[in-house]
Amino acid sequence: MDNINPGSAAGSLKVSANVLVSIAETAAAEVEGVALNSKNGLAVVGGAPFSSKIIPPIRVKINSEAAVIDISIVTELGHKAYEVAKAVQDHVKSAVQNMTGIAVSKVNVKIVGITGK
């Protein structure tokens, strides 16, 4: 995976994209209305029929010193999908930037399902 270097006068710091994925998943899981699996990770909807590829719920793209994060979530029944998605965007962006110092230019949220709790 790609690494990104936020830069520092004291030296360099490289953060793996896998670390950004972990931070984003933890932050998204903290938002009320996001469905979780039994291990408190993001719930995943199985692949479409005839699909041989399951897309991971979080993908990170690194573009010239900034990250773009794509997250697919399942919302819980009874929560407003727009409000949940907006909260996920804000919480993930804040968590990644605060924990790593890496700028996040976008957090794209795709709601892939709704589940009753």
Kinemage of the C-alpha trace (Angstrom):
@kinemage 1
@onewidth
@group {chain A} dominant
@subgroup {mainchain}
@vectorlist {calphas} color= white
{ca met a 1} P 0.000 0.000 0.000
{ca asp a 2} L 1.028 3.583 -0.485
{ca asn a 3} L 2.509 5.577 2.329
{ca ile a 4} L 2.077 9.281 2.815
{ca asn a 5} L 4.540 11.614 4.465
{ca pro a 6} L 2.946 14.629 6.178
{ca gly a 7} L 6.419 16.168 6.580
{ca ser a 8} L 8.113 17.605 9.598
{ca ala a 9} L 11.101 19.783 10.361
{ca ala a 10} L 12.311 17.111 12.814
{ca gly a 11} L 12.346 14.313 10.233
{ca ser a 12} L 9.976 12.219 8.227
{ca leu a 13} L 6.934 10.257 9.212
{ca lys a 14} L 5.315 7.720 6.917
{ca val a 15} L 1.811 6.475 7.547
{ca ser a 16} L 0.571 3.401 5.718
{ca ala a 17} L -2.755 3.554 3.921
{ca asn a 18} L -3.719 0.532 6.060
{ca val a 19} L -3.440 2.727 9.147
{ca leu a 20} L -5.713 5.324 7.541
{ca val a 21} L -8.239 2.543 6.795
{ca ser a 22} L -8.156 1.415 10.448
{ca ile a 23} L -8.652 4.950 11.744
{ca ala a 24} L -11.492 5.573 9.290
{ca glu a 25} L -13.233 2.321 10.221
{ca thr a 26} L -12.994 3.028 13.936
{ca ala a 27} L -14.267 6.587 13.469
{ca ala a 28} L -17.193 5.485 11.267
{ca ala a 29} L -18.133 2.759 13.758
{ca glu a 30} L -18.449 5.410 16.489
{ca val a 31} L -21.248 7.198 14.604
{ca glu a 32} L -24.752 6.403 15.836
{ca gly a 33} L -26.822 4.779 13.101
{ca val a 34} L -23.950 2.914 11.412
{ca ala a 35} L -24.548 -0.856 11.496
{ca leu a 36} L -21.703 -2.965 12.860
{ca asn a 37} L -20.861 -6.640 12.551
{ca ser a 38} L -20.328 -8.863 15.588
{ca lys a 39} L -16.683 -7.742 15.919
{ca asn a 40} L -17.668 -4.027 15.981
{ca gly a 41} L -16.353 -3.497 12.467
{ca leu a 42} L -18.455 -1.980 9.707
{ca ala a 43} L -21.209 -4.266 8.464
{ca val a 44} L -20.611 -5.487 4.916
{ca val a 45} L -23.246 -6.354 2.362
{ca gly a 46} L -22.422 -9.482 0.396
{ca gly a 47} L -21.538 -9.200 -3.279
{ca ala a 48} L -24.263 -8.957 -5.890
{ca pro a 49} L -25.382 -12.202 -7.537
{ca phe a 50} L -22.852 -13.392 -10.111
{ca ser a 51} L -20.251 -11.078 -8.630
{ca ser a 52} L -16.913 -12.679 -7.870
{ca lys a 53} L -15.459 -9.618 -6.170
{ca ile a 54} L -16.415 -8.135 -2.817
{ca ile a 55} L -15.368 -4.508 -2.502
{ca pro a 56} L -13.886 -3.612 0.896
{ca pro a 57} L -15.999 -1.147 2.916
{ca ile a 58} L -13.143 1.401 3.062
{ca arg a 59} L -10.707 2.435 0.363
{ca val a 60} L -8.051 5.136 0.645
{ca lys a 61} L -6.535 6.958 -2.316
{ca ile a 62} L -3.574 9.229 -1.764
{ca asn a 63} L -3.258 12.243 -4.060
{ca ser a 64} L -0.299 14.632 -3.691
{ca glu a 65} L -0.172 14.972 0.096
{ca ala a 66} L -3.935 14.519 0.646
{ca ala a 67} L -6.132 11.486 1.112
{ca val a 68} L -9.499 10.665 -0.413
{ca ile a 69} L -11.472 8.121 1.587
{ca asp a 70} L -14.364 6.077 0.175
{ca ile a 71} L -16.584 4.354 2.750
{ca ser a 72} L -19.530 2.027 2.165
{ca ile a 73} L -21.841 1.751 5.164
{ca val a 74} L -25.012 0.009 6.205
{ca thr a 75} L -27.336 2.222 8.214
{ca glu a 76} L -29.653 1.115 10.968
{ca leu a 77} L -33.395 1.338 10.463
{ca gly a 78} L -34.866 4.383 12.181
{ca his a 79} L -31.960 6.726 11.488
{ca lys a 80} L -31.948 9.377 8.773
{ca ala a 81} L -29.490 8.157 6.138
{ca tyr a 82} L -28.369 11.675 5.146
{ca glu a 83} L -27.597 12.630 8.741
{ca val a 84} L -25.695 9.388 9.371
{ca ala a 85} L -23.649 9.837 6.172
{ca lys a 86} L -22.837 13.470 7.021
{ca ala a 87} L -21.773 12.499 10.547
{ca val a 88} L -19.538 9.743 9.126
{ca gln a 89} L -17.911 12.242 6.738
{ca asp a 90} L -17.196 14.744 9.503
{ca his a 91} L -16.039 12.179 12.082
{ca val a 92} L -13.747 10.262 9.715
{ca lys a 93} L -12.133 13.404 8.285
{ca ser a 94} L -11.523 14.830 11.759
{ca ala a 95} L -10.136 11.552 13.160
{ca val a 96} L -7.710 10.932 10.295
{ca gln a 97} L -6.436 14.516 10.242
{ca asn a 98} L -6.086 14.755 14.031
{ca met a 99} L -4.371 11.383 14.471
{ca thr a 100} L -1.990 11.530 11.497
{ca gly a 101} L -1.616 15.155 10.426
{ca ile a 102} L -2.511 14.077 6.888
{ca ala a 103} L -4.966 16.296 5.035
{ca val a 104} L -8.174 14.629 3.913
{ca ser a 105} L -9.648 16.295 0.847
{ca lys a 106} L -12.812 14.160 0.623
{ca val a 107} L -14.723 11.475 2.464
{ca asn a 108} L -17.183 9.844 0.060
{ca val a 109} L -19.904 7.858 1.820
{ca lys a 110} L -22.000 5.299 -0.023
{ca ile a 111} L -24.992 3.792 1.779
{ca val a 112} L -25.196 0.199 0.580
{ca gly a 113} L -27.939 -1.103 2.820
{ca ile a 114} L -30.306 -0.650 5.727
{ca thr a 115} L -30.670 -3.127 8.551
{ca gly a 116} L -33.062 -3.460 11.462
{ca lys a 117} L -31.474 -3.662 14.860
